């Protein structure tokens, strides 16, 4: 289930980055922010695919670690950058949820 949610989120970021940025309260017309969102979306899709095709505990642990680092970086951006505060906070929460879900999957075996 976490892979489906991750893949769906990644596809949404790739297909409608401006909409998601705008819904999160950020500047939806910012081309750089939309490009970054698409790159992040592609990472989520790739990570979802790897999680499904090769659900090895080491890879899932690595993925959860990447998500935790991403959550930390977005939390730092939310503290530092006023125009992107709300979307960064939203993305930090999503990344933290993916990190937690990944850790739970690993711990449950």
N, C-alpha and C positions, 0 to 999 in steps of 0.2 A: 504493500500500500504506500509506503513512503516514496518508492520509486515512481509510482503513478502521479502522486501529488507533485513531486519534483519535476517530472517531465512536463506536466501540464503547466506548472509555473514557468518553466523554462520556455515552453512554446509561446506562452502569453507574452513574456518579455521579448522574445524574438519578433513576434508578429505585431504587437501593439505596445511598444515601449512608451510612447508619448502618453497613451491613455493611462497606463499603469502609473507612470510618474505623476501625471495630473491628478489621478484619483488619490494618490498618496500625499498630495499637497505641494508638489514640486513644479518647477517650470517645464511644462510639457513640450514646449517648442524648442528647448535646448538640444541642438544637434549632437553635441558631445555627450550629454547625459543619455540620449537615446542610443548612441553607438555603444556606450559602456553597458547599458541595459541589455542590448542585443548580445554582446560578448558574454555577459553573465548568464543570459538565457541559454546560450550555446553550451556553456560549462554545465549548467543544470541538466540539460538534455543528455550530454555525454556522460555525466555522473549517473544519471538514472539508467542509461543503457548498460553501463559497466556493472551497476548494482544488480541488474536483472540477469545479465549474461554470465557474470562471474561473481556470485555473492560470497566471495572469500572473506573470512573475518578480518584479515589484514587489510584488504582493500576497503572494506566497509569502515574500519577504524580510521584509515587514512582519510576517507571521505568525510567522516564526522569531524576529524581534526581540521580539514580544510574549511568546513562549514563554521567551526568555532572561530578560526582565524578571520574568516569573512565577517562574522558577526562582530568581532572586536574592531575590525577596521571600519565597519559601518557605524558603530557606536562612536568611534573617534571622529569620524566625519560629521556625525550629527552634533557633536559638541563643538566642532570647529567651524562649520560652514552654515551660516544662517539660511541661504536660499534652499539648501538641500537638507535642512534639519529633519523635516517630517518624512520625506521619502527615505533618507538614510536610516532613520529610526525604524521605519516600517520594514526595510530590508534587513536590518540587524535582527529584528524579532523573527522574521522568516528564516534567516540563516541559523539563528539559535534553535528554532523549532526543528529544522532539518538536522542539526548537530545532535540534539536530544533524541530524535527519532532514530538516527543512525546508531547512537550509543545503545539505545534500548534493543535494537535488532541484534547488535553484536552480543550484548549481555544475555539475551534470551537464547542465543545460539541458533 
